[in-house]
Amino acid sequence: MKENQPASREAKQRDGQAIPRRVRARVVDPAEVIYRGHYDLAEFIARYGLTPMEARDIFVRFGPTRSNLDQHMRERSISL
């Protein structure tokens, strides 16, 4: 490498502004990203022993967020 050529780890500059360095994308487990903090409908049915139609109605009203669904199911079990 030539002495006046910048090292590849240094930020390159064009017109006095740093050009962001390209990096390789991190490999992501799709199951971790999609369902972290959210229930899959089948998982929700299995956890609480609901019928599919009943679980779907709850999903529509409260969304797939675990915290919302768990809270609703706790309140529901207290009222039963």
PyMOL Python script that loads the backbone (N, CA, C, O; Angstrom):
from pymol import cmd

cmd.read_pdbstr("""\
ATOM      1  N   MET A   1       0.850  -1.164   0.000  1.00  0.00           N
ATOM      2  CA  MET A   1       0.000   0.000   0.000  1.00  0.00           C
ATOM      3  C   MET A   1       0.899   1.232   0.000  1.00  0.00           C
ATOM      4  O   MET A   1       1.971   1.227   0.605  1.00  0.00           O
ATOM      5  N   LYS A   2       0.468   2.254  -0.663  1.00  0.00           N
ATOM      6  CA  LYS A   2       1.246   3.480  -0.724  1.00  0.00           C
ATOM      7  C   LYS A   2       1.174   4.195   0.606  1.00  0.00           C
ATOM      8  O   LYS A   2       0.198   4.058   1.343  1.00  0.00           O
ATOM      9  N   GLU A   3       2.201   4.951   0.911  1.00  0.00           N
ATOM     10  CA  GLU A   3       2.246   5.655   2.192  1.00  0.00           C
ATOM     11  C   GLU A   3       1.180   6.731   2.320  1.00  0.00           C
ATOM     12  O   GLU A   3       0.651   6.932   3.414  1.00  0.00           O
ATOM     13  N   ASN A   4       0.850   7.419   1.254  1.00  0.00           N
ATOM     14  CA  ASN A   4      -0.127   8.495   1.343  1.00  0.00           C
ATOM     15  C   ASN A   4      -1.568   8.012   1.181  1.00  0.00           C
ATOM     16  O   ASN A   4      -2.499   8.814   1.258  1.00  0.00           O
ATOM     17  N   GLN A   5      -1.758   6.734   0.961  1.00  0.00           N
ATOM     18  CA  GLN A   5      -3.104   6.183   0.819  1.00  0.00           C
ATOM     19  C   GLN A   5      -3.647   5.869   2.226  1.00  0.00           C
ATOM     20  O   GLN A   5      -2.954   5.226   3.014  1.00  0.00           O
ATOM     21  N   PRO A   6      -4.870   6.309   2.553  1.00  0.00           N
ATOM     22  CA  PRO A   6      -5.402   6.075   3.895  1.00  0.00           C
ATOM     23  C   PRO A   6      -5.675   4.591   4.138  1.00  0.00           C
ATOM     24  O   PRO A   6      -5.976   3.843   3.207  1.00  0.00           O
ATOM     25  N   ALA A   7      -5.567   4.181   5.388  1.00  0.00           N
ATOM     26  CA  ALA A   7      -5.874   2.802   5.758  1.00  0.00           C
ATOM     27  C   ALA A   7      -7.369   2.560   5.567  1.00  0.00           C
ATOM     28  O   ALA A   7      -8.163   3.498   5.636  1.00  0.00           O
ATOM     29  N   SER A   8      -7.751   1.324   5.331  1.00  0.00           N
ATOM     30  CA  SER A   8      -9.149   1.036   5.038  1.00  0.00           C
ATOM     31  C   SER A   8     -10.055   1.264   6.247  1.00  0.00           C
ATOM     32  O   SER A   8     -11.263   1.433   6.083  1.00  0.00           O
ATOM     33  N   ARG A   9      -9.492   1.272   7.456  1.00  0.00           N
ATOM     34  CA  ARG A   9     -10.321   1.469   8.644  1.00  0.00           C
ATOM     35  C   ARG A   9     -10.611   2.940   8.931  1.00  0.00           C
ATOM     36  O   ARG A   9     -11.528   3.244   9.694  1.00  0.00           O
ATOM     37  N   GLU A  10      -9.894   3.803   8.370  1.00  0.00           N
ATOM     38  CA  GLU A  10     -10.135   5.230   8.580  1.00  0.00           C
ATOM     39  C   GLU A  10     -11.333   5.666   7.735  1.00  0.00           C
ATOM     40  O   GLU A  10     -11.583   5.122   6.659  1.00  0.00           O
ATOM     41  N   ALA A  11     -12.055   6.640   8.235  1.00  0.00           N
ATOM     42  CA  ALA A  11     -13.199   7.158   7.484  1.00  0.00           C
ATOM     43  C   ALA A  11     -12.697   7.902   6.255  1.00  0.00           C
ATOM     44  O   ALA A  11     -11.805   8.744   6.348  1.00  0.00           O
ATOM     45  N   LYS A  12     -13.267   7.589   5.130  1.00  0.00           N
ATOM     46  CA  LYS A  12     -12.898   8.289   3.907  1.00  0.00           C
ATOM     47  C   LYS A  12     -13.626   9.613   3.867  1.00  0.00           C
ATOM     48  O   LYS A  12     -14.721   9.759   4.411  1.00  0.00           O
ATOM     49  N   GLN A  13     -12.998  10.577   3.213  1.00  0.00           N
ATOM     50  CA  GLN A  13     -13.618  11.894   3.143  1.00  0.00           C
ATOM     51  C   GLN A  13     -13.724  12.332   1.694  1.00  0.00           C
ATOM     52  O   GLN A  13     -12.853  12.061   0.867  1.00  0.00           O
ATOM     53  N   ARG A  14     -14.817  13.016   1.420  1.00  0.00           N
ATOM     54  CA  ARG A  14     -15.020  13.595   0.109  1.00  0.00           C
ATOM     55  C   ARG A  14     -15.530  15.010   0.347  1.00  0.00           C
ATOM     56  O   ARG A  14     -16.526  15.197   1.045  1.00  0.00           O
ATOM     57  N   ASP A  15     -14.881  15.978  -0.205  1.00  0.00           N
ATOM     58  CA  ASP A  15     -15.229  17.388  -0.040  1.00  0.00           C
ATOM     59  C   ASP A  15     -15.296  17.778   1.438  1.00  0.00           C
ATOM     60  O   ASP A  15     -16.138  18.588   1.828  1.00  0.00           O
ATOM     61  N   GLY A  16     -14.411  17.203   2.263  1.00  0.00           N
ATOM     62  CA  GLY A  16     -14.348  17.561   3.674  1.00  0.00           C
ATOM     63  C   GLY A  16     -15.380  16.876   4.556  1.00  0.00           C
ATOM     64  O   GLY A  16     -15.409  17.122   5.762  1.00  0.00           O
ATOM     65  N   GLN A  17     -16.227  16.026   3.990  1.00  0.00           N
ATOM     66  CA  GLN A  17     -17.236  15.323   4.786  1.00  0.00           C
ATOM     67  C   GLN A  17     -16.908  13.834   4.823  1.00  0.00           C
ATOM     68  O   GLN A  17     -16.512  13.241   3.820  1.00  0.00           O
ATOM     69  N   ALA A  18     -17.082  13.248   6.002  1.00  0.00           N
ATOM     70  CA  ALA A  18     -16.795  11.821   6.154  1.00  0.00           C
ATOM     71  C   ALA A  18     -17.866  10.997   5.449  1.00  0.00           C
ATOM     72  O   ALA A  18     -19.058  11.286   5.552  1.00  0.00           O
ATOM     73  N   ILE A  19     -17.430   9.983   4.742  1.00  0.00           N
ATOM     74  CA  ILE A  19     -18.330   9.065   4.061  1.00  0.00           C
ATOM     75  C   ILE A  19     -18.499   7.858   4.977  1.00  0.00           C
ATOM     76  O   ILE A  19     -17.502   7.261   5.385  1.00  0.00           O
ATOM     77  N   PRO A  20     -19.712   7.489   5.305  1.00  0.00           N
ATOM     78  CA  PRO A  20     -19.907   6.345   6.202  1.00  0.00           C
ATOM     79  C   PRO A  20     -19.353   5.062   5.589  1.00  0.00           C
ATOM     80  O   PRO A  20     -19.486   4.820   4.390  1.00  0.00           O
ATOM     81  N   ARG A  21     -18.734   4.252   6.431  1.00  0.00           N
ATOM     82  CA  ARG A  21     -18.148   2.999   5.993  1.00  0.00           C
ATOM     83  C   ARG A  21     -19.238   1.939   5.877  1.00  0.00           C
ATOM     84  O   ARG A  21     -20.087   1.825   6.762  1.00  0.00           O
ATOM     85  N   ARG A  22     -19.223   1.179   4.819  1.00  0.00           N
ATOM     86  CA  ARG A  22     -20.198   0.103   4.651  1.00  0.00           C
ATOM     87  C   ARG A  22     -19.769  -1.080   5.504  1.00  0.00           C
ATOM     88  O   ARG A  22     -18.593  -1.442   5.558  1.00  0.00           O
ATOM     89  N   VAL A  23     -20.750  -1.669   6.166  1.00  0.00           N
ATOM     90  CA  VAL A  23     -20.476  -2.845   6.980  1.00  0.00           C
ATOM     91  C   VAL A  23     -21.441  -3.953   6.577  1.00  0.00           C
ATOM     92  O   VAL A  23     -22.520  -3.697   6.042  1.00  0.00           O
ATOM     93  N   ARG A  24     -21.038  -5.154   6.839  1.00  0.00           N
ATOM     94  CA  ARG A  24     -21.884  -6.302   6.504  1.00  0.00           C
ATOM     95  C   ARG A  24     -23.055  -6.378   7.470  1.00  0.00           C
ATOM     96  O   ARG A  24     -22.887  -6.148   8.668  1.00  0.00           O
ATOM     97  N   ALA A  25     -24.224  -6.693   6.969  1.00  0.00           N
ATOM     98  CA  ALA A  25     -25.423  -6.793   7.788  1.00  0.00           C
ATOM     99  C   ALA A  25     -25.289  -7.971   8.750  1.00  0.00           C
ATOM    100  O   ALA A  25     -24.719  -9.006   8.404  1.00  0.00           O
ATOM    101  N   ARG A  26     -25.814  -7.803   9.946  1.00  0.00           N
ATOM    102  CA  ARG A  26     -25.783  -8.843  10.960  1.00  0.00           C
ATOM    103  C   ARG A  26     -26.832  -9.891  10.605  1.00  0.00           C
ATOM    104  O   ARG A  26     -27.929  -9.557  10.158  1.00  0.00           O
ATOM    105  N   VAL A  27     -26.490 -11.155  10.807  1.00  0.00           N
ATOM    106  CA  VAL A  27     -27.441 -12.230  10.555  1.00  0.00           C
ATOM    107  C   VAL A  27     -28.455 -12.220  11.685  1.00  0.00           C
ATOM    108  O   VAL A  27     -28.082 -12.230  12.858  1.00  0.00           O
ATOM    109  N   VAL A  28     -29.739 -12.202  11.337  1.00  0.00           N
ATOM    110  CA  VAL A  28     -30.803 -12.082  12.313  1.00  0.00           C
ATOM    111  C   VAL A  28     -31.691 -13.316  12.236  1.00  0.00           C
ATOM    112  O   VAL A  28     -32.074 -13.761  11.154  1.00  0.00           O
ATOM    113  N   ASP A  29     -32.011 -13.859  13.408  1.00  0.00           N
ATOM    114  CA  ASP A  29     -32.942 -14.980  13.475  1.00  0.00           C
ATOM    115  C   ASP A  29     -34.353 -14.416  13.335  1.00  0.00           C
ATOM    116  O   ASP A  29     -34.789 -13.669  14.211  1.00  0.00           O
ATOM    117  N   PRO A  30     -35.082 -14.743  12.271  1.00  0.00           N
ATOM    118  CA  PRO A  30     -36.412 -14.155  12.061  1.00  0.00           C
ATOM    119  C   PRO A  30     -37.381 -14.421  13.212  1.00  0.00           C
ATOM    120  O   PRO A  30     -38.198 -13.561  13.540  1.00  0.00           O
ATOM    121  N   ALA A  31     -37.301 -15.585  13.819  1.00  0.00           N
ATOM    122  CA  ALA A  31     -38.219 -15.895  14.921  1.00  0.00           C
ATOM    123  C   ALA A  31     -37.962 -14.975  16.105  1.00  0.00           C
ATOM    124  O   ALA A  31     -38.895 -14.584  16.806  1.00  0.00           O
ATOM    125  N   GLU A  32     -36.712 -14.633  16.328  1.00  0.00           N
ATOM    126  CA  GLU A  32     -36.370 -13.757  17.451  1.00  0.00           C
ATOM    127  C   GLU A  32     -36.902 -12.350  17.234  1.00  0.00           C
ATOM    128  O   GLU A  32     -37.395 -11.718  18.168  1.00  0.00           O
ATOM    129  N   VAL A  33     -36.806 -11.866  16.022  1.00  0.00           N
ATOM    130  CA  VAL A  33     -37.216 -10.501  15.738  1.00  0.00           C
ATOM    131  C   VAL A  33     -38.726 -10.366  15.661  1.00  0.00           C
ATOM    132  O   VAL A  33     -39.296  -9.438  16.236  1.00  0.00           O
ATOM    133  N   ILE A  34     -39.371 -11.268  14.969  1.00  0.00           N
ATOM    134  CA  ILE A  34     -40.803 -11.146  14.742  1.00  0.00           C
ATOM    135  C   ILE A  34     -41.590 -11.372  16.019  1.00  0.00           C
ATOM    136  O   ILE A  34     -42.532 -10.631  16.302  1.00  0.00           O
ATOM    137  N   TYR A  35     -41.221 -12.382  16.797  1.00  0.00           N
ATOM    138  CA  TYR A  35     -42.052 -12.770  17.923  1.00  0.00           C
ATOM    139  C   TYR A  35     -41.521 -12.320  19.272  1.00  0.00           C
ATOM    140  O   TYR A  35     -42.142 -12.628  20.289  1.00  0.00           O
ATOM    141  N   ARG A  36     -40.417 -11.616  19.332  1.00  0.00           N
ATOM    142  CA  ARG A  36     -39.934 -11.135  20.617  1.00  0.00           C
ATOM    143  C   ARG A  36     -40.943 -10.116  21.140  1.00  0.00           C
ATOM    144  O   ARG A  36     -41.174  -9.078  20.521  1.00  0.00           O
ATOM    145  N   GLY A  37     -41.539 -10.429  22.288  1.00  0.00           N
ATOM    146  CA  GLY A  37     -42.516  -9.518  22.860  1.00  0.00           C
ATOM    147  C   GLY A  37     -43.905  -9.645  22.277  1.00  0.00           C
ATOM    148  O   GLY A  37     -44.807  -8.895  22.649  1.00  0.00           O
ATOM    149  N   HIS A  38     -44.089 -10.589  21.364  1.00  0.00           N
ATOM    150  CA  HIS A  38     -45.391 -10.789  20.737  1.00  0.00           C
ATOM    151  C   HIS A  38     -45.734 -12.271  20.737  1.00  0.00           C
ATOM    152  O   HIS A  38     -44.848 -13.121  20.647  1.00  0.00           O
ATOM    153  N   TYR A  39     -47.013 -12.575  20.838  1.00  0.00           N
ATOM    154  CA  TYR A  39     -47.481 -13.947  20.738  1.00  0.00           C
ATOM    155  C   TYR A  39     -47.807 -14.288  19.299  1.00  0.00           C
ATOM    156  O   TYR A  39     -48.324 -13.457  18.552  1.00  0.00           O
ATOM    157  N   ASP A  40     -47.505 -15.504  18.921  1.00  0.00           N
ATOM    158  CA  ASP A  40     -48.025 -16.103  17.712  1.00  0.00           C
ATOM    159  C   ASP A  40     -49.408 -16.617  18.110  1.00  0.00           C
ATOM    160  O   ASP A  40     -49.586 -17.041  19.252  1.00  0.00           O
ATOM    161  N   LEU A  41     -50.374 -16.596  17.226  1.00  0.00           N
ATOM    162  CA  LEU A  41     -51.732 -17.006  17.568  1.00  0.00           C
ATOM    163  C   LEU A  41     -51.764 -18.438  18.103  1.00  0.00           C
ATOM    164  O   LEU A  41     -52.456 -18.711  19.085  1.00  0.00           O
ATOM    165  N   ALA A  42     -51.033 -19.347  17.479  1.00  0.00           N
ATOM    166  CA  ALA A  42     -50.999 -20.743  17.930  1.00  0.00           C
ATOM    167  C   ALA A  42     -50.375 -20.852  19.327  1.00  0.00           C
ATOM    168  O   ALA A  42     -50.835 -21.639  20.153  1.00  0.00           O
ATOM    169  N   GLU A  43     -49.350 -20.080  19.581  1.00  0.00           N
ATOM    170  CA  GLU A  43     -48.704 -20.086  20.894  1.00  0.00           C
ATOM    171  C   GLU A  43     -49.667 -19.558  21.967  1.00  0.00           C
ATOM    172  O   GLU A  43     -49.721 -20.096  23.074  1.00  0.00           O
ATOM    173  N   PHE A  44     -50.412 -18.523  21.640  1.00  0.00           N
ATOM    174  CA  PHE A  44     -51.381 -17.936  22.565  1.00  0.00           C
ATOM    175  C   PHE A  44     -52.494 -18.939  22.885  1.00  0.00           C
ATOM    176  O   PHE A  44     -52.898 -19.078  24.039  1.00  0.00           O
ATOM    177  N   ILE A  45     -52.979 -19.629  21.867  1.00  0.00           N
ATOM    178  CA  ILE A  45     -54.022 -20.642  22.057  1.00  0.00           C
ATOM    179  C   ILE A  45     -53.509 -21.751  22.963  1.00  0.00           C
ATOM    180  O   ILE A  45     -54.212 -22.181  23.878  1.00  0.00           O
ATOM    181  N   ALA A  46     -52.298 -22.214  22.716  1.00  0.00           N
ATOM    182  CA  ALA A  46     -51.724 -23.297  23.507  1.00  0.00           C
ATOM    183  C   ALA A  46     -51.482 -22.878  24.957  1.00  0.00           C
ATOM    184  O   ALA A  46     -51.717 -23.659  25.880  1.00  0.00           O
ATOM    185  N   ARG A  47     -51.023 -21.669  25.151  1.00  0.00           N
ATOM    186  CA  ARG A  47     -50.712 -21.212  26.506  1.00  0.00           C
ATOM    187  C   ARG A  47     -51.959 -21.103  27.384  1.00  0.00           C
ATOM    188  O   ARG A  47     -51.931 -21.498  28.549  1.00  0.00           O
ATOM    189  N   TYR A  48     -53.037 -20.576  26.840  1.00  0.00           N
ATOM    190  CA  TYR A  48     -54.233 -20.325  27.641  1.00  0.00           C
ATOM    191  C   TYR A  48     -55.374 -21.306  27.386  1.00  0.00           C
ATOM    192  O   TYR A  48     -56.427 -21.187  28.011  1.00  0.00           O
ATOM    193  N   GLY A  49     -55.194 -22.273  26.485  1.00  0.00           N
ATOM    194  CA  GLY A  49     -56.223 -23.273  26.226  1.00  0.00           C
ATOM    195  C   GLY A  49     -57.505 -22.700  25.669  1.00  0.00           C
ATOM    196  O   GLY A  49     -58.594 -23.116  26.065  1.00  0.00           O
ATOM    197  N   LEU A  50     -57.395 -21.764  24.768  1.00  0.00           N
ATOM    198  CA  LEU A  50     -58.565 -21.104  24.178  1.00  0.00           C
ATOM    199  C   LEU A  50     -58.982 -21.784  22.886  1.00  0.00           C
ATOM    200  O   LEU A  50     -58.205 -22.523  22.280  1.00  0.00           O
ATOM    201  N   THR A  51     -60.214 -21.527  22.471  1.00  0.00           N
ATOM    202  CA  THR A  51     -60.634 -21.959  21.140  1.00  0.00           C
ATOM    203  C   THR A  51     -60.051 -20.972  20.132  1.00  0.00           C
ATOM    204  O   THR A  51     -59.809 -19.816  20.481  1.00  0.00           O
ATOM    205  N   PRO A  52     -59.825 -21.394  18.909  1.00  0.00           N
ATOM    206  CA  PRO A  52     -59.240 -20.486  17.912  1.00  0.00           C
ATOM    207  C   PRO A  52     -60.050 -19.210  17.687  1.00  0.00           C
ATOM    208  O   PRO A  52     -59.469 -18.134  17.548  1.00  0.00           O
ATOM    209  N   MET A  53     -61.368 -19.309  17.650  1.00  0.00           N
ATOM    210  CA  MET A  53     -62.194 -18.115  17.422  1.00  0.00           C
ATOM    211  C   MET A  53     -62.104 -17.147  18.601  1.00  0.00           C
ATOM    212  O   MET A  53     -62.023 -15.933  18.413  1.00  0.00           O
ATOM    213  N   GLU A  54     -62.118 -17.690  19.807  1.00  0.00           N
ATOM    214  CA  GLU A  54     -62.023 -16.855  20.999  1.00  0.00           C
ATOM    215  C   GLU A  54     -60.660 -16.150  21.053  1.00  0.00           C
ATOM    216  O   GLU A  54     -60.577 -14.961  21.362  1.00  0.00           O
ATOM    217  N   ALA A  55     -59.606 -16.896  20.750  1.00  0.00           N
ATOM    218  CA  ALA A  55     -58.261 -16.313  20.751  1.00  0.00           C
ATOM    219  C   ALA A  55     -58.138 -15.241  19.679  1.00  0.00           C
ATOM    220  O   ALA A  55     -57.514 -14.206  19.913  1.00  0.00           O
ATOM    221  N   ARG A  56     -58.714 -15.466  18.523  1.00  0.00           N
ATOM    222  CA  ARG A  56     -58.653 -14.487  17.435  1.00  0.00           C
ATOM    223  C   ARG A  56     -59.365 -13.196  17.824  1.00  0.00           C
ATOM    224  O   ARG A  56     -58.875 -12.106  17.529  1.00  0.00           O
ATOM    225  N   ASP A  57     -60.527 -13.310  18.488  1.00  0.00           N
ATOM    226  CA  ASP A  57     -61.241 -12.113  18.938  1.00  0.00           C
ATOM    227  C   ASP A  57     -60.394 -11.301  19.916  1.00  0.00           C
ATOM    228  O   ASP A  57     -60.335 -10.074  19.828  1.00  0.00           O
ATOM    229  N   ILE A  58     -59.746 -11.988  20.841  1.00  0.00           N
ATOM    230  CA  ILE A  58     -58.889 -11.298  21.818  1.00  0.00           C
ATOM    231  C   ILE A  58     -57.710 -10.654  21.100  1.00  0.00           C
ATOM    232  O   ILE A  58     -57.327  -9.529  21.422  1.00  0.00           O
ATOM    233  N   PHE A  59     -57.135 -11.357  20.131  1.00  0.00           N
ATOM    234  CA  PHE A  59     -56.019 -10.810  19.351  1.00  0.00           C
ATOM    235  C   PHE A  59     -56.428  -9.531  18.639  1.00  0.00           C
ATOM    236  O   PHE A  59     -55.670  -8.561  18.619  1.00  0.00           O
ATOM    237  N   VAL A  60     -57.611  -9.519  18.058  1.00  0.00           N
ATOM    238  CA  VAL A  60     -58.088  -8.344  17.325  1.00  0.00           C
ATOM    239  C   VAL A  60     -58.282  -7.166  18.282  1.00  0.00           C
ATOM    240  O   VAL A  60     -57.944  -6.031  17.946  1.00  0.00           O
ATOM    241  N   ARG A  61     -58.819  -7.430  19.460  1.00  0.00           N
ATOM    242  CA  ARG A  61     -59.081  -6.341  20.420  1.00  0.00           C
ATOM    243  C   ARG A  61     -57.825  -5.808  21.084  1.00  0.00           C
ATOM    244  O   ARG A  61     -57.707  -4.599  21.286  1.00  0.00           O
ATOM    245  N   PHE A  62     -56.873  -6.688  21.434  1.00  0.00           N
ATOM    246  CA  PHE A  62     -55.726  -6.263  22.230  1.00  0.00           C
ATOM    247  C   PHE A  62     -54.394  -6.294  21.497  1.00  0.00           C
ATOM    248  O   PHE A  62     -53.405  -5.776  22.015  1.00  0.00           O
ATOM    249  N   GLY A  63     -54.337  -6.879  20.315  1.00  0.00           N
ATOM    250  CA  GLY A  63     -53.088  -6.953  19.572  1.00  0.00           C
ATOM    251  C   GLY A  63     -52.229  -8.110  20.050  1.00  0.00           C
ATOM    252  O   GLY A  63     -52.567  -8.760  21.039  1.00  0.00           O
ATOM    253  N   PRO A  64     -51.115  -8.380  19.359  1.00  0.00           N
ATOM    254  CA  PRO A  64     -50.297  -9.541  19.693  1.00  0.00           C
ATOM    255  C   PRO A  64     -49.261  -9.312  20.804  1.00  0.00           C
ATOM    256  O   PRO A  64     -48.489 -10.219  21.114  1.00  0.00           O
ATOM    257  N   THR A  65     -49.235  -8.129  21.399  1.00  0.00           N
ATOM    258  CA  THR A  65     -48.228  -7.832  22.406  1.00  0.00           C
ATOM    259  C   THR A  65     -48.428  -8.705  23.640  1.00  0.00           C
ATOM    260  O   THR A  65     -49.525  -8.767  24.194  1.00  0.00           O
ATOM    261  N   ARG A  66     -47.355  -9.381  24.070  1.00  0.00           N
ATOM    262  CA  ARG A  66     -47.425 -10.291  25.206  1.00  0.00           C
ATOM    263  C   ARG A  66     -47.938  -9.601  26.471  1.00  0.00           C
ATOM    264  O   ARG A  66     -48.793 -10.143  27.172  1.00  0.00           O
ATOM    265  N   SER A  67     -47.427  -8.430  26.759  1.00  0.00           N
ATOM    266  CA  SER A  67     -47.810  -7.748  28.000  1.00  0.00           C
ATOM    267  C   SER A  67     -49.305  -7.429  28.019  1.00  0.00           C
ATOM    268  O   SER A  67     -49.960  -7.615  29.045  1.00  0.00           O
ATOM    269  N   ASN A  68     -49.846  -6.956  26.907  1.00  0.00           N
ATOM    270  CA  ASN A  68     -51.284  -6.647  26.835  1.00  0.00           C
ATOM    271  C   ASN A  68     -52.137  -7.905  26.970  1.00  0.00           C
ATOM    272  O   ASN A  68     -53.126  -7.918  27.704  1.00  0.00           O
ATOM    273  N   LEU A  69     -51.749  -8.954  26.261  1.00  0.00           N
ATOM    274  CA  LEU A  69     -52.533 -10.185  26.307  1.00  0.00           C
ATOM    275  C   LEU A  69     -52.451 -10.864  27.668  1.00  0.00           C
ATOM    276  O   LEU A  69     -53.459 -11.355  28.176  1.00  0.00           O
ATOM    277  N   ASP A  70     -51.258 -10.897  28.264  1.00  0.00           N
ATOM    278  CA  ASP A  70     -51.114 -11.508  29.587  1.00  0.00           C
ATOM    279  C   ASP A  70     -51.931 -10.745  30.624  1.00  0.00           C
ATOM    280  O   ASP A  70     -52.579 -11.351  31.478  1.00  0.00           O
ATOM    281  N   GLN A  71     -51.902  -9.431  30.550  1.00  0.00           N
ATOM    282  CA  GLN A  71     -52.687  -8.605  31.478  1.00  0.00           C
ATOM    283  C   GLN A  71     -54.180  -8.893  31.324  1.00  0.00           C
ATOM    284  O   GLN A  71     -54.890  -9.072  32.314  1.00  0.00           O
ATOM    285  N   HIS A  72     -54.646  -8.935  30.089  1.00  0.00           N
ATOM    286  CA  HIS A  72     -56.062  -9.228  29.836  1.00  0.00           C
ATOM    287  C   HIS A  72     -56.440 -10.600  30.387  1.00  0.00           C
ATOM    288  O   HIS A  72     -57.495 -10.750  31.003  1.00  0.00           O
ATOM    289  N   MET A  73     -55.591 -11.599  30.171  1.00  0.00           N
ATOM    290  CA  MET A  73     -55.907 -12.951  30.633  1.00  0.00           C
ATOM    291  C   MET A  73     -55.873 -13.039  32.159  1.00  0.00           C
ATOM    292  O   MET A  73     -56.646 -13.795  32.746  1.00  0.00           O
ATOM    293  N   ARG A  74     -54.992 -12.279  32.808  1.00  0.00           N
ATOM    294  CA  ARG A  74     -54.984 -12.234  34.277  1.00  0.00           C
ATOM    295  C   ARG A  74     -56.281 -11.629  34.796  1.00  0.00           C
ATOM    296  O   ARG A  74     -56.911 -12.173  35.704  1.00  0.00           O
ATOM    297  N   GLU A  75     -56.676 -10.496  34.211  1.00  0.00           N
ATOM    298  CA  GLU A  75     -57.917  -9.835  34.623  1.00  0.00           C
ATOM    299  C   GLU A  75     -59.129 -10.738  34.359  1.00  0.00           C
ATOM    300  O   GLU A  75     -60.076 -10.776  35.144  1.00  0.00           O
ATOM    301  N   ARG A  76     -59.076 -11.444  33.264  1.00  0.00           N
ATOM    302  CA  ARG A  76     -60.170 -12.342  32.905  1.00  0.00           C
ATOM    303  C   ARG A  76     -60.257 -13.503  33.897  1.00  0.00           C
ATOM    304  O   ARG A  76     -61.357 -13.912  34.269  1.00  0.00           O
ATOM    305  N   SER A  77     -59.128 -14.030  34.323  1.00  0.00           N
ATOM    306  CA  SER A  77     -59.144 -15.161  35.261  1.00  0.00           C
ATOM    307  C   SER A  77     -59.617 -14.710  36.651  1.00  0.00           C
ATOM    308  O   SER A  77     -60.228 -15.489  37.382  1.00  0.00           O
ATOM    309  N   ILE A  78     -59.337 -13.465  37.009  1.00  0.00           N
ATOM    310  CA  ILE A  78     -59.777 -12.925  38.300  1.00  0.00           C
ATOM    311  C   ILE A  78     -61.298 -12.761  38.293  1.00  0.00           C
ATOM    312  O   ILE A  78     -61.965 -13.045  39.288  1.00  0.00           O
ATOM    313  N   SER A  79     -61.835 -12.304  37.169  1.00  0.00           N
ATOM    314  CA  SER A  79     -63.281 -12.049  37.094  1.00  0.00           C
ATOM    315  C   SER A  79     -64.101 -13.337  36.950  1.00  0.00           C
ATOM    316  O   SER A  79     -65.302 -13.337  37.218  1.00  0.00           O
ATOM    317  N   LEU A  80     -63.464 -14.420  36.534  1.00  0.00           N
ATOM    318  CA  LEU A  80     -64.197 -15.686  36.375  1.00  0.00           C
ATOM    319  C   LEU A  80     -64.334 -16.292  37.711  1.00  0.00           C
ATOM    320  O   LEU A  80     -64.916 -17.368  37.844  1.00  0.00           O
TER     321      LEU A  80
END
""", "prot")
cmd.dss("prot")
cmd.show_as("cartoon", "prot")
cmd.util.cbc("prot")
cmd.orient("prot")
